[in-house]
Amino acid sequence: MNNLKTSDFDFDLPQDLIAQQAAEPRDAARLLRVTPAATAHHHVRDLPDLLRAGDVLVMNDTRVIPARLYGWRGAVKVEILLHKKQGLSSWLAFARPGKRLRVGDTVIFGNDFAAEIVEKHEGGEILLRFNVEDTAVVPFLHRYGEPPLPPYIKRDAGTARSDVSRYQTIYAARDGAVAAPTAGLHFTPDLLQRLSAKGVERVTVTLHVGAGTFLPVKVDNIADHVMHSEYGEISPEAAGAINKAKREGRRIIAVGTTSLRVIESAADENGVVYPFAAETAIFITPGYKFRAIDALMTNFHLPQSTLFMLVSAFMGLDRMRAVYACAIKEKYRFYSYGDTSLLERS
């Protein structure tokens, strides 16, 4: 990691560029195409003209669950953000006010839905065990929970009804994420149809995005940062399709950093991707040798974040500093509901 500092990845971002609403329609979002030598301004709907026949888009099919809950411990109102499934009916979570909660306390969300605090961990995490069967937890979340919008999307009256569908990709299929794979939010049925007509292939993988994706890097030297882990899966069919494309010299394009991270976790040094079903805590920073991914579609990320470190590893730190300066000058919208980029390595 070349002893890089967290401060090396800082930049000034005007607050008014943090998107509070998503573009409508989805593919109306702007897209900044980036190569090692040039940038060009487009919209997501232009993708069929920007990609090549034979390109493979790798898309994360995780589905965001209503992971934010409001309940009561006695007279104290408690906000719970589920973080990661741990076992039968058990989830790691963040809680507010966490300091007032004790092991053994019960938080009640409804007449038939509650959870006991089993453990308290450093960093504010708690372990909850729900009072329903494991397979019933997600249906109860749909009854009592709401989409876990990122902290930088402000809603005065709580999560809006439109967020329920908008903070979800149209191809989401597998429950488990507590944050959306946001590059995928830009796709529409019409865009997918036009990409298929162009000859662009699609492969789905799964990475259940955790709330840790929003956690700041709190160390000065990035080599000291402990990355959160997330559960990912790649089917034998998906791995086979990616490997076939690579043998034929076709490009593998990750839709989002989550797709990139699970593919790179499953690839060997020769770029061969293997079936995968495990936790990954891969932390990609400048100096990393990419194994399988040729291009990346990704939104614009927070200063000093692990995701800005990842894109800096992909294109070079100096290049991405210049790209983000361009995006800010041209008033691209940042973060989950913002615009996107297409990063193409030489």
N, C-alpha and C positions, 0 to 999 in steps of 0.2 A: 504493500500500500504506500510505499515511498514516503512514509512519515508525513503524509498529508494531514493538514489541520482541518477541522470542521469549518473554520473561518475562511478557508480557501474556496468554499462553496457558497459563500454569502453573496447576495446582491440585493439592491434596493427595489422593492416591488410596491408601486402605488396601490393603496388599499382599494381604490375604485376599479382596479382590474381583476379583483377576485369575483368571479361570476357567482351571482346569487340565484339566477334562473338559467335553465338550460335553453339552448337554441331550439327554435321550432320552425320547421320540422327538424328532426334530429340531424339530418345530413346537411343542414344549412350552416352548421358551424364552420368556421374558417380552418384552413389547414396550411401550415407552413412546411413546405417541402425543403429538406435540408440535405445537401450532399457535402463532401469535404470542401468543395470550392464555391458553392453557390447556395442561395436561398431563393425560393419562389413562392408567391402567394396564391393560394387556391381555396376551394371549399371542399368539404368531405364528399359532396356529391360528384366531384371531379375524379374520384379514385379510379373508376374504370379507365380513364384516359391516362392515369399516372402509372398504373401497374401493367405488368406484362402477362400475356397468356402463358400459363404454366406456373406462375407465382403461386405459392401456398400461403394463405392467411391462417395463422394459428390463433384460435379464439378461445377465451376462457368462458366455459358454460356454467360457472357457478351462479347460484341465485341468492340474492340478498334476502335474509330473513328479517322480520320485524324485531330487531335485537335490542331496542330501547324500551324499557319498561318503567312504569311509575307505580310505586306501591307504598305500603305503610308498615313501619315497625312501631307498633303502639301508636303514639300521637305524632311520630316523626315521619314526614314524607321522604321517601327514598327514591332516587333515580338510579336505575341499573342499566349498564351497557354491557351486554354479553360480549365476550371477547373470543372464546374458543371452547369448543366441546372437549370435555375431558374424559367422560365415561358415561355409563348409563345414567341418564337424567341429570348429569352433572356438567356444569359450565364454569369456566373462569369468567370473571366479570370485573368491571370497574364500578364503584358505587359512590354516590354523593348523598349525604355527608358520610364518607367512609370512616372517619375517626370515631363516630358515635355508634358504630355497629360492632357487635361482639360475636365471637364464635358461639353458636347455639341459638342466636336470634333467628326469628322467622319474619320474613318480609311477605306481606299479603298483597297480591295483585288483584284478586277477585274472590268471590265466594268459593270457587272450586280450584283456585290456582295460587300456590304459595311456594316459597323456597326457604330452606334452612341454610344459614351460613355455616359451612363445615370447616373452612380454614380462612385465615387472613395471611396474606403474603406481603413481602416488602414491595414497595412501589405502588401500594394502594390496591393491588388485586385481591379479590376474594374468590373463594370456591363456593358455588351454590349447588345445592341438591334440590331439585324440584319434587313436588309431591305427586307427580303423575308419571305414568309409564314413559319410558324413553321415547317411544314412537309418537306419544301424544304431546311432547314438549312443543314442537314446531306448530302444530295446529292451535295450541293454546297461545303461542306467541302471535299468531295471526289474529286471534280474538282480542288480546290485551295489549300487544306491543305496537310499535310504529317504526318506520324505516329509520335507521341510525345515520341520519345525515351528518356529514363531517362538521366539526366545530366552527369552521369558517363560513358555513352557510347559515345565515341568520334567519330565523322565523319568529316573529313576535308572538304569533298565536299557535306555536307548535308546528309540527310537520304538516305541510299543506296536502290536501287530497291528491293533487297532481303529482306530488313526489312519490307516491306509492308505486305508480307505473313508470315515472320518468327516471327514478333512481334504480333502474333495472334494465339490463340489455334485453332486446327482443328475443334473443336465443337462450336466455337463462333457463337451465334445466335441472340443476342439482342444488338443493337447499344446503346452505352452510356458511355463506359469506356474511360478514357484518360490515363490509364496505364494498361498494361496487367496483368492478374492473372498468374504470371510467372511459378508457379509449373505446370500449365496445358500445358505449351509450350512443354513439353517433350513427349507428347502422339502422337502416330501415329495410322493410321487406323489398321495396323497389330497388334500393341500392344493392342488396344481396343478389337479386335477380340479374341486374345489369353486370355485376362482377362475374357471375356464373356464365353469362352470355359472352363475356370477354375471354373466358377460359381460365379465370382465376379459381383455384381450388381452395376449399375450406376444410380445415381439420379442427376439431374441438379437443381441448384438454381441460382439466379442472384444477384450480387453485382456490381454496376457500380463504378469501382475503380476511385477515384479522384486523381488529381495532389497532393493533400495534403499528399498522401502516401509517398512522397519524402521530405516533410517538416521536418527539424530537430527539435529535442526537445531542446528548448532554456532556459528552467528553470532548476534550480539546483535540486529541489525536484520534483520527477515525479508526486506527487499528485497535483501539480500546473499546469500540462500540460493540455491544452484544445485540445481535440481530434477533428479532422475534421470529418464531417458527410458525409455519402454516402448512396445512395438509394439502397435498397435491396428488393427482392421478393422471396417468397417460395410459391409454389402452394399447394393447398390442397392435390393433388396427391403426391407431393414430401414429404410433411410433413407426410402423411399417410404411405408411404414406409419406411421412417426413423423410425417412431414409431413402425411399425410392426417388423422391424429388431431388434429394441432394446428389444421389448417384447420377441423375440425369442432368445435373448442372442447373437446376431450377432454384429460384430464391425462396428461402423460408422467411416469412415476414410475421413477426410477433405483433398481435393486436394487444397492446398494453404490456407494461412491465411485469404483470403477474404471469402472463403467458410466457414471456421471456424467461422468467425466473424458474418456472417449473421445467421448461425444455432444457435450459442450461444445467439444471440439477440432475437431469436424467441422461445427459450426453457424456460420452467418454472423450478422451483427448483427441480422438480422430473424428469427432463430430457425429458419431453414431448414437442415435437416441434409442434408449431402451424403455420397455414398459416400466411404469413407476407407480407406486402407491405407498407414500411415506410422507413424513414431515420434511420440510426443507427450511433451512435458515440461511440460505445462500446470501452472501453480502457482496455485491459487485461494485468495485471501486476502480479508479484508474490504475492500469497495470494488469487488469484481468484479461485473459485470452479467451475471447468468445469462441465457442465450439460449434454451435449449430445455427445461430440466428444471423441472417444477412441484413435485415432491415427491421425497423421498429416504428410502429404507430403509437404515439403516446401523447397525453395531455401535458400541459406546462405545470411544473412542480414547485414545491415550496423551497425557499432558500434554505441551505444547510441540511436538506433532507436526504435520506438514503436514496430516494428516487432521482434527485438531481445528481447525486454521486454516480448512480447507475448510467444515466444518459451521458454523463461526462466520461465515463469509462468507454461507452459505446462510440462516441464521436470525437473525444478529446476535450479536456477541460477548457482550453482556450477557445476551441470552436464553439462549445456550448455557451460560454460566457458571451460570445459575440451573437449567437443565435438568440439568446434570451434578451440581450440588449435591443436587438432588432424587434423581437416580439413586443417588448414593452413600448418601444418608440411607435410601433404601428398599432398599439392598443389591442393586441390579442387578449382574450379573456382567459384567466388562469384557473387552475385546479379542477375539481371534479365536474362541475357544470360548464367548464370553459371550452375553449377551442383546442385544437390538437396539432400535432406535427407528424411528419413522415420523415424519419431519419434513415438515410441510405448510405451505408459505408461503401468505400470504393471497391 
